[in-house]
């Protein structure tokens, strides 16, 4: 009769240990994702919501990853490639006809909160650097080109929806401060054959400007 109490004790200890091991391994620390989106700069003097944020419209994609710190806090790093679109919106007649290709390297600090059983919201504050190659046509067969390295900063809000145990679909909106160019398109017109092309430093003298960005992404918990 003595073995039975020992067997009961072993069974009880095994049952109590099983939930603990499951709980400790259920929360992921890292994730990876891919995203697509676009952004545009604020056009001065334009109060139309459909065209106000379409100056130098840029479209592209990127990859990113994040790490949970403690509680709702996390950090994120990303690399994105963007290029100017050929689509010219209404009101773009006064915009500089710039062709722009940019690589964006960013890092952000954020906090997440559960808003529903499968939905989380988050806030982000981040900064980074933009490596961009820009050009504008001059005359019939000339082009003014330059390469720039410019800082960026942003504030973002977003939501993601859990569609499987580790996979999320999401969207984010960012308000950015980035470098933009204020050179007037009319100054690129050649009035006669003796006019010399402006220098790249004159055309691409960057200054901080506001931009708005929207992104959609798929993210997977590791």
Backbone as CSV, one residue per row, in Angstrom:
resi,resn,N_x,N_y,N_z,CA_x,CA_y,CA_z,C_x,C_y,C_z
1,UNK,0.809,-1.209,0.000,0.000,0.000,0.000,0.848,1.267,0.000
2,UNK,2.101,1.153,0.344,2.919,2.358,0.475,3.216,3.057,-0.867
3,UNK,3.337,2.379,-2.034,3.673,3.088,-3.281,2.618,4.076,-3.734
4,UNK,1.333,3.895,-3.331,0.272,4.754,-3.859,0.408,6.222,-3.453
5,UNK,0.673,6.556,-2.223,0.882,7.985,-1.889,2.022,8.609,-2.670
6,UNK,3.093,7.850,-2.942,4.216,8.381,-3.694,3.808,8.678,-5.135
7,UNK,3.012,7.761,-5.761,2.544,7.981,-7.122,1.628,9.200,-7.205
8,UNK,0.753,9.374,-6.234,-0.135,10.528,-6.211,0.640,11.829,-6.081
9,UNK,1.697,11.834,-5.289,2.522,13.024,-5.110,3.243,13.399,-6.400
10,UNK,3.794,12.402,-7.127,4.475,12.665,-8.384,3.507,13.210,-9.442
11,UNK,2.297,12.647,-9.497,1.310,13.107,-10.472,0.895,14.545,-10.197
12,UNK,0.725,14.888,-8.936,0.328,16.251,-8.578,1.410,17.257,-8.910
13,UNK,2.669,16.896,-8.633,3.771,17.821,-8.931,3.947,18.018,-10.424
14,UNK,3.729,16.968,-11.224,3.843,17.081,-12.673,2.755,17.980,-13.243
15,UNK,1.532,17.856,-12.732,0.419,18.678,-13.215,0.622,20.137,-12.878
16,UNK,1.163,20.414,-11.706,1.369,21.806,-11.313,2.513,22.457,-12.068
17,UNK,3.499,21.678,-12.541,4.658,22.231,-13.250,4.349,22.532,-14.706
18,UNK,3.385,21.823,-15.321,3.119,21.978,-16.748,2.632,23.365,-17.129
19,UNK,1.680,24.032,-16.447,1.260,25.371,-16.846,2.370,26.402,-16.748
20,UNK,3.276,26.224,-15.787,4.367,27.178,-15.614,5.280,27.201,-16.828
21,UNK,5.663,26.016,-17.356,6.543,25.969,-18.511,5.877,26.540,-19.747
22,UNK,4.529,26.313,-19.875,3.819,26.865,-21.023,3.758,28.378,-20.969
23,UNK,3.541,28.919,-19.750,3.404,30.364,-19.607,4.706,31.086,-19.894
24,UNK,5.821,30.473,-19.494,7.098,31.151,-19.665,7.534,31.204,-21.122
25,UNK,7.014,30.320,-21.981,7.455,30.287,-23.378,6.415,30.847,-24.341
26,UNK,5.311,31.441,-23.829,4.213,31.854,-24.683,4.362,33.269,-25.219
27,UNK,5.223,34.088,-24.660,5.313,35.485,-25.055,6.548,35.732,-25.909
28,UNK,6.387,36.062,-27.228,7.542,36.313,-28.090,8.253,37.613,-27.711
29,UNK,9.531,37.663,-28.013,10.334,38.854,-27.730,10.678,39.619,-28.994
30,UNK,10.882,38.924,-30.125,11.282,39.547,-31.375,10.227,39.311,-32.455
31,UNK,10.195,40.197,-33.454,9.353,39.991,-34.630,10.021,40.603,-35.851
32,UNK,9.598,40.130,-37.025,10.074,40.648,-38.310,8.872,40.917,-39.204
33,UNK,9.007,41.900,-40.111,7.897,42.208,-40.988,8.328,42.871,-42.284
34,UNK,7.386,42.948,-43.220,7.574,43.669,-44.484,6.427,44.661,-44.617
35,UNK,6.681,45.799,-45.287,5.663,46.841,-45.383,5.740,47.550,-46.727
36,UNK,4.605,48.111,-47.140,4.517,48.932,-48.350,3.785,50.212,-47.977
37,UNK,4.067,51.282,-48.718,3.387,52.531,-48.403,3.827,53.666,-49.286
38,UNK,3.451,54.859,-48.872,3.812,56.055,-49.612,3.746,57.272,-48.716
39,UNK,4.415,58.337,-49.146,4.337,59.596,-48.411,4.444,60.767,-49.377
40,UNK,4.009,61.924,-48.915,4.095,63.139,-49.706,4.294,64.332,-48.801
41,UNK,4.891,65.379,-49.344,5.154,66.592,-48.575,3.956,67.538,-48.627
42,UNK,3.912,68.405,-47.628,2.858,69.410,-47.556,3.096,70.496,-48.605
43,UNK,2.081,70.741,-49.446,2.176,71.783,-50.456,1.718,73.102,-49.839
44,UNK,2.607,74.085,-49.798,2.300,75.374,-49.176,1.108,76.043,-49.835
45,UNK,0.187,76.530,-49.010,-0.963,77.268,-49.516,-2.091,76.421,-50.044
46,UNK,-1.975,75.090,-49.987,-3.022,74.201,-50.499,-3.842,73.682,-49.320
47,UNK,-5.121,74.048,-49.281,-5.999,73.625,-48.195,-6.936,72.489,-48.596
48,UNK,-6.757,71.971,-49.797,-7.570,70.845,-50.266,-6.990,69.549,-49.716
49,UNK,-7.786,68.784,-48.970,-7.293,67.556,-48.341,-6.810,66.527,-49.352
50,UNK,-7.365,66.539,-50.558,-7.006,65.522,-51.555,-5.676,65.807,-52.229
51,UNK,-5.186,67.043,-52.163,-3.943,67.389,-52.860,-2.884,68.016,-51.961
52,UNK,-3.237,68.378,-50.729,-2.321,69.147,-49.878,-1.058,68.380,-49.522
53,UNK,-1.132,67.035,-49.468,0.021,66.230,-49.030,0.558,65.365,-50.169
54,UNK,0.519,65.870,-51.389,0.961,65.073,-52.542,2.174,65.667,-53.245
55,UNK,2.812,66.678,-52.669,4.020,67.209,-53.294,5.151,66.187,-53.189
56,UNK,5.842,65.951,-54.315,6.921,64.951,-54.395,6.453,63.622,-53.806
57,UNK,5.382,63.082,-54.361,4.800,61.836,-53.878,5.808,60.690,-54.053
58,UNK,6.014,59.909,-52.970,6.980,58.812,-52.959,6.264,57.511,-52.610
59,UNK,6.570,56.425,-53.331,6.023,55.102,-53.048,7.167,54.118,-52.860
60,UNK,6.952,53.088,-52.001,8.025,52.135,-51.789,7.664,51.016,-50.831
61,UNK,8.688,50.305,-50.371,8.512,49.152,-49.498,9.710,49.070,-48.560
62,UNK,9.592,48.206,-47.538,10.696,48.068,-46.594,10.562,46.827,-45.737
63,UNK,11.572,46.591,-44.921,11.580,45.512,-43.941,11.867,46.128,-42.580
64,UNK,11.373,45.489,-41.522,11.565,46.025,-40.189,11.526,44.899,-39.159
65,UNK,12.020,45.187,-37.978,11.975,44.246,-36.872,11.863,45.005,-35.568
66,UNK,11.289,44.368,-34.569,11.155,45.015,-33.268,11.466,44.023,-32.149
67,UNK,11.738,44.592,-30.987,12.036,43.807,-29.798,11.253,44.363,-28.622
68,UNK,10.578,43.471,-27.897,9.859,43.869,-26.688,10.872,44.171,-25.585
69,UNK,10.669,45.292,-24.882,11.551,45.653,-23.777,10.963,45.172,-22.458
70,UNK,10.002,45.892,-21.942,9.318,45.492,-20.717,7.904,46.044,-20.742
71,UNK,6.932,45.248,-20.312,5.549,45.686,-20.358,5.128,46.018,-21.777
72,UNK,4.550,47.213,-22.018,4.091,47.582,-23.370,5.180,48.195,-24.243
73,UNK,6.372,48.406,-23.731,7.411,49.142,-24.447,8.155,48.244,-25.439
74,UNK,8.561,48.832,-26.578,9.321,48.094,-27.586,10.188,49.067,-28.383
75,UNK,11.182,48.524,-29.071,12.010,49.297,-30.000,11.895,48.657,-31.378
76,UNK,12.044,49.490,-32.411,11.905,49.019,-33.792,12.999,49.627,-34.662
77,UNK,13.488,48.853,-35.632,14.443,49.333,-36.625,13.959,48.904,-38.002
78,UNK,14.182,49.759,-39.007,13.701,49.433,-40.341,14.562,50.027,-41.437
79,UNK,14.466,49.420,-42.623,15.127,49.905,-43.840,14.072,49.927,-44.943
80,UNK,13.919,51.084,-45.606,12.899,51.243,-46.636,13.508,51.882,-47.887
81,UNK,12.959,51.516,-49.029,13.354,52.100,-50.322,12.136,52.781,-50.935
82,UNK,12.293,54.064,-51.297,11.205,54.835,-51.881,11.692,55.537,-53.148
83,UNK,10.760,55.748,-54.074,11.075,56.513,-55.280,9.865,57.355,-55.652
84,UNK,10.123,58.474,-56.318,9.042,59.382,-56.694,8.179,58.742,-57.779
85,UNK,6.879,58.942,-57.654,5.948,58.372,-58.615,5.794,59.280,-59.820
86,UNK,5.439,58.698,-60.952,5.227,59.474,-62.182,3.847,60.120,-62.230
87,UNK,2.964,59.726,-61.295,1.620,60.283,-61.294,1.659,61.730,-60.813
88,UNK,1.105,62.638,-61.589,1.075,64.060,-61.246,-0.346,64.425,-60.832
89,UNK,-0.525,64.803,-59.580,-1.855,65.134,-59.077,-2.225,66.562,-59.442
90,UNK,-3.507,66.879,-59.255,-3.954,68.253,-59.464,-3.215,69.184,-58.507
91,UNK,-2.818,70.335,-59.009,-2.089,71.288,-58.187,-0.597,71.121,-58.234
92,UNK,-0.101,70.119,-58.985,1.338,69.857,-59.035,2.068,70.710,-60.066
93,UNK,1.340,71.587,-60.756,1.972,72.381,-61.806,3.075,73.278,-61.261
94,UNK,2.939,73.707,-60.009,3.930,74.605,-59.415,5.003,73.854,-58.629
95,UNK,4.962,72.512,-58.644,5.955,71.716,-57.914,7.236,71.570,-58.726
96,UNK,8.346,71.450,-58.044,9.605,71.166,-58.706,9.530,69.769,-59.324
97,UNK,9.823,69.614,-60.637,9.688,68.301,-61.290,10.857,67.377,-60.956
98,UNK,10.959,67.019,-59.679,12.120,66.285,-59.201,11.892,64.773,-59.318
99,UNK,12.921,64.055,-59.737,12.946,62.590,-59.662,13.817,62.225,-58.467
100,UNK,13.293,61.404,-57.568,13.955,61.174,-56.278,13.907,59.694,-55.924
101,UNK,15.051,59.136,-55.545,15.134,57.760,-55.056,15.845,57.785,-53.712
102,UNK,15.200,57.211,-52.687,15.704,57.348,-51.324,15.760,56.013,-50.601
103,UNK,16.803,55.861,-49.801,16.882,54.779,-48.827,16.731,55.376,-47.440
104,UNK,15.772,54.865,-46.668,15.478,55.396,-45.336,15.886,54.373,-44.286
105,UNK,16.719,54.792,-43.344,17.144,53.957,-42.223,16.596,54.595,-40.952
106,UNK,15.780,53.845,-40.196,15.081,54.445,-39.073,15.125,53.552,-37.844
107,UNK,14.973,54.184,-36.683,14.844,53.493,-35.398,13.784,54.228,-34.598
108,UNK,12.998,53.482,-33.822,11.888,54.093,-33.093,11.715,53.422,-31.730
109,UNK,11.162,54.188,-30.814,10.789,53.714,-29.483,9.276,53.837,-29.381
110,UNK,8.593,52.794,-28.873,7.140,52.830,-28.851,6.523,52.082,-27.696
111,UNK,5.186,52.149,-27.648,4.409,51.457,-26.618,3.149,50.893,-27.254
112,UNK,2.819,49.639,-26.921,1.628,48.972,-27.441,0.576,48.821,-26.347
113,UNK,-0.700,48.734,-26.769,-1.805,48.508,-25.838,-2.850,47.634,-26.515
114,UNK,-3.417,46.693,-25.780,-4.454,45.812,-26.305,-5.772,46.566,-26.309
115,UNK,-6.420,46.692,-27.484,-7.691,47.405,-27.570,-8.856,46.457,-27.823
116,UNK,-8.575,45.226,-28.238,-9.585,44.179,-28.411,-8.864,42.833,-28.334
117,UNK,-9.612,41.743,-28.411,-8.996,40.430,-28.229,-7.921,40.139,-29.265
118,UNK,-8.095,40.637,-30.494,-7.119,40.396,-31.556,-6.490,41.674,-32.111
119,UNK,-6.770,42.806,-31.518,-6.318,44.086,-32.053,-5.476,44.819,-31.018
120,UNK,-4.332,45.342,-31.464,-3.474,46.157,-30.614,-3.216,47.502,-31.288
121,UNK,-3.119,48.535,-30.487,-2.737,49.849,-30.975,-1.374,50.222,-30.422
122,UNK,-0.698,51.162,-31.074,0.610,51.565,-30.593,0.940,52.987,-31.023
123,UNK,1.877,53.592,-30.292,2.449,54.894,-30.597,3.947,54.732,-30.783
124,UNK,4.541,55.573,-31.642,5.982,55.513,-31.904,6.567,56.908,-32.003
125,UNK,7.805,57.028,-31.589,8.586,58.237,-31.804,9.948,57.794,-32.312
126,UNK,10.358,58.295,-33.489,11.575,57.778,-34.094,12.361,58.813,-34.865
127,UNK,13.538,58.387,-35.319,14.432,59.238,-36.101,15.250,58.346,-37.009
128,UNK,15.915,58.970,-37.974,16.732,58.190,-38.898,17.486,59.076,-39.857
129,UNK,17.902,58.466,-40.942,18.666,59.188,-41.958,18.162,58.766,-43.335
130,UNK,18.132,59.714,-44.263,17.716,59.467,-45.640,18.908,59.660,-46.566
131,UNK,19.200,58.644,-47.360,20.198,58.736,-48.426,19.431,58.821,-49.740
132,UNK,19.543,59.958,-50.422,18.693,60.164,-51.587,19.497,60.642,-52.788
133,UNK,19.060,60.229,-53.956,19.599,60.702,-55.235,18.478,61.439,-55.950
134,UNK,18.734,62.691,-56.326,17.695,63.536,-56.903,18.181,64.128,-58.222
135,UNK,17.220,64.421,-59.106,17.547,65.053,-60.388,16.336,65.816,-60.892
136,UNK,16.612,66.861,-61.695,15.558,67.613,-62.377,16.016,67.862,-63.806
137,UNK,15.077,67.870,-64.760,15.459,68.174,-66.146,15.738,69.655,-66.302
138,UNK,16.705,69.965,-67.164,17.021,71.360,-67.487,17.157,71.491,-68.992
139,UNK,16.284,72.296,-69.580,16.293,72.421,-71.030,15.787,71.151,-71.690
140,UNK,16.246,70.918,-72.916,15.781,69.763,-73.681,16.584,68.498,-73.412
141,UNK,17.865,68.643,-73.087,18.702,67.448,-72.979,19.685,67.503,-71.810
142,UNK,19.436,68.357,-70.821,20.322,68.438,-69.674,19.588,68.037,-68.407
143,UNK,20.355,67.597,-67.432,19.806,67.186,-66.145,20.727,67.666,-65.031
144,UNK,20.126,68.183,-63.975,20.862,68.579,-62.782,20.674,67.485,-61.739
145,UNK,21.782,66.934,-61.215,21.718,65.804,-60.280,22.493,66.116,-59.000
146,UNK,22.089,65.399,-57.934,22.830,65.527,-56.682,22.524,64.329,-55.790
147,UNK,23.434,64.043,-54.865,23.242,63.022,-53.829,23.246,63.721,-52.476
148,UNK,22.272,63.372,-51.623,22.122,64.045,-50.341,22.024,63.014,-49.215
149,UNK,22.492,63.426,-48.038,22.297,62.669,-46.798,21.603,63.605,-45.817
150,UNK,20.371,63.255,-45.402,19.557,64.174,-44.616,18.911,63.455,-43.435
151,UNK,18.790,64.116,-42.284,18.133,63.502,-41.128,16.616,63.495,-41.294
152,UNK,15.956,62.572,-40.599,14.498,62.501,-40.578,14.027,62.267,-39.144
153,UNK,12.796,62.645,-38.881,12.160,62.369,-37.598,10.683,62.113,-37.822
154,UNK,10.043,61.350,-36.935,8.629,61.048,-37.143,7.926,60.688,-35.842
155,UNK,6.599,60.851,-35.869,5.699,60.363,-34.835,4.673,59.486,-35.516
156,UNK,4.428,58.292,-34.989,3.533,57.360,-35.644,2.484,56.763,-34.722
157,UNK,1.331,56.427,-35.306,0.265,55.688,-34.626,-0.138,54.540,-35.533
158,UNK,-0.540,53.409,-34.932,-0.905,52.264,-35.755,-1.768,51.256,-35.033
159,UNK,-2.287,50.321,-35.816,-3.074,49.193,-35.317,-2.609,47.930,-36.010
160,UNK,-2.562,46.800,-35.283,-2.338,45.524,-35.955,-3.338,44.482,-35.478
161,UNK,-3.722,43.615,-36.413,-4.742,42.581,-36.210,-4.075,41.217,-36.262
162,UNK,-4.245,40.418,-35.212,-3.680,39.066,-35.177,-4.574,38.141,-35.987
163,UNK,-3.993,37.521,-37.045,-4.774,36.627,-37.897,-4.435,35.154,-37.645
164,UNK,-3.245,34.870,-37.117,-2.898,33.545,-36.613,-2.201,33.755,-35.277
165,UNK,-1.699,32.676,-34.682,-1.095,32.798,-33.361,0.104,33.728,-33.359
166,UNK,0.857,33.803,-34.483,2.057,34.629,-34.527,2.089,35.634,-35.682
167,UNK,1.042,35.702,-36.497,1.040,36.565,-37.677,0.046,37.705,-37.512
168,UNK,0.478,38.917,-37.908,-0.341,40.119,-37.770,-0.395,40.872,-39.101
169,UNK,-1.540,41.468,-39.384,-1.696,42.459,-40.439,-1.891,43.809,-39.766
170,UNK,-1.287,44.852,-40.337,-1.394,46.137,-39.675,-1.289,47.317,-40.611
171,UNK,-1.558,48.487,-40.063,-1.437,49.748,-40.782,-0.923,50.802,-39.815
172,UNK,-0.155,51.730,-40.342,0.390,52.800,-39.515,0.357,54.113,-40.282
173,UNK,0.220,55.188,-39.532,0.293,56.533,-40.089,1.417,57.280,-39.377
174,UNK,2.255,57.973,-40.155,3.365,58.717,-39.583,3.326,60.171,-40.058
175,UNK,3.582,61.074,-39.137,3.837,62.477,-39.449,5.346,62.674,-39.386
176,UNK,5.939,63.101,-40.497,7.389,63.171,-40.607,7.889,64.604,-40.774
177,UNK,9.144,64.793,-40.409,9.896,65.991,-40.763,11.102,65.509,-41.561
178,UNK,11.199,65.949,-42.837,12.234,65.474,-43.745,12.752,66.635,-44.586
179,UNK,13.832,66.391,-45.293,14.382,67.404,-46.174,13.593,67.519,-47.466
180,UNK,13.337,68.758,-47.905,12.644,68.996,-49.168,13.309,70.182,-49.866
181,UNK,12.955,70.392,-51.131,13.640,71.381,-51.963,12.650,72.441,-52.439
182,UNK,13.009,73.718,-52.257,12.104,74.828,-52.538,12.462,75.593,-53.811
183,UNK,13.375,75.083,-54.606,13.763,75.755,-55.847,12.549,75.895,-56.758
184,UNK,12.387,77.039,-57.399,11.218,77.296,-58.237,11.370,76.637,-59.610
185,UNK,10.341,75.922,-60.080,10.416,75.287,-61.411,10.657,76.292,-62.531
186,UNK,10.115,77.500,-62.399,10.275,78.495,-63.465,11.737,78.878,-63.666
187,UNK,12.547,78.754,-62.629,13.952,79.121,-62.752,14.751,78.084,-63.540
188,UNK,14.128,76.945,-63.847,14.794,75.929,-64.656,14.581,76.146,-66.154
189,UNK,13.709,77.087,-66.516,13.441,77.339,-67.934,14.643,78.019,-68.586
190,UNK,14.997,77.536,-69.761,16.081,78.156,-70.533,15.489,79.229,-71.439
191,UNK,15.896,80.476,-71.207,15.377,81.583,-72.011,16.123,81.749,-73.329
192,UNK,17.390,81.406,-73.347,18.150,81.478,-74.592,19.342,80.526,-74.489
193,UNK,20.041,80.388,-75.591,21.134,79.419,-75.642,22.325,79.771,-74.782
194,UNK,22.393,81.017,-74.268,23.547,81.417,-73.463,23.325,81.164,-71.975
195,UNK,22.151,80.729,-71.613,21.867,80.487,-70.194,22.594,79.227,-69.740
196,UNK,23.295,79.321,-68.631,23.984,78.151,-68.081,23.098,77.460,-67.052
197,UNK,23.282,76.169,-66.922,22.473,75.396,-65.973,22.807,75.795,-64.537
198,UNK,21.800,75.841,-63.659,22.075,76.128,-62.255,22.871,74.980,-61.639
199,UNK,23.588,75.272,-60.577,24.363,74.231,-59.902,23.449,73.349,-59.062
200,UNK,23.929,72.143,-58.755,23.159,71.231,-57.904,22.933,71.833,-56.519
201,UNK,23.919,72.581,-56.026,23.764,73.207,-54.714,22.666,74.241,-54.680
202,UNK,22.426,74.916,-55.808,21.346,75.902,-55.883,19.986,75.225,-55.931
203,UNK,19.858,74.200,-56.754,18.566,73.543,-56.926,18.200,72.712,-55.702
204,UNK,19.155,71.978,-55.167,18.875,71.030,-54.089,19.413,71.514,-52.746
205,UNK,19.050,72.741,-52.407,19.358,73.297,-51.093,18.220,72.895,-50.163
206,UNK,18.400,71.816,-49.413,17.310,71.209,-48.644,17.007,72.005,-47.378
207,UNK,15.731,71.968,-46.999,15.277,72.545,-45.739,14.229,71.620,-45.131
208,UNK,14.048,71.649,-43.805,13.068,70.753,-43.174,11.651,71.059,-43.649
209,UNK,10.881,69.996,-43.887,9.509,70.150,-44.353,8.663,69.022,-43.761
210,UNK,7.352,69.265,-43.659,6.426,68.276,-43.109,5.948,67.333,-44.192
211,UNK,5.824,66.040,-43.852,5.310,65.029,-44.776,4.388,64.089,-44.017
212,UNK,3.487,63.452,-44.750,2.548,62.481,-44.177,2.735,61.148,-44.878
213,UNK,2.753,60.061,-44.091,3.046,58.731,-44.620,2.027,57.713,-44.134
214,UNK,1.608,56.828,-45.031,0.767,55.692,-44.687,1.436,54.402,-45.102
215,UNK,1.350,53.356,-44.256,1.977,52.065,-44.539,1.049,50.914,-44.148
216,UNK,1.155,49.814,-44.892,0.494,48.557,-44.549,1.575,47.483,-44.424
217,UNK,1.399,46.549,-43.504,2.469,45.589,-43.251,1.933,44.226,-42.814
218,UNK,2.821,43.234,-42.923,2.613,41.897,-42.362,3.790,41.653,-41.409
219,UNK,3.484,41.195,-40.192,4.501,41.013,-39.161,4.358,39.618,-38.553
220,UNK,5.503,38.996,-38.248,5.505,37.642,-37.694,6.338,37.603,-36.417
221,UNK,5.750,37.087,-35.345,6.469,36.919,-34.071,7.414,35.735,-34.151
222,UNK,8.653,35.924,-33.754,9.645,34.842,-33.765,9.570,34.040,-32.465
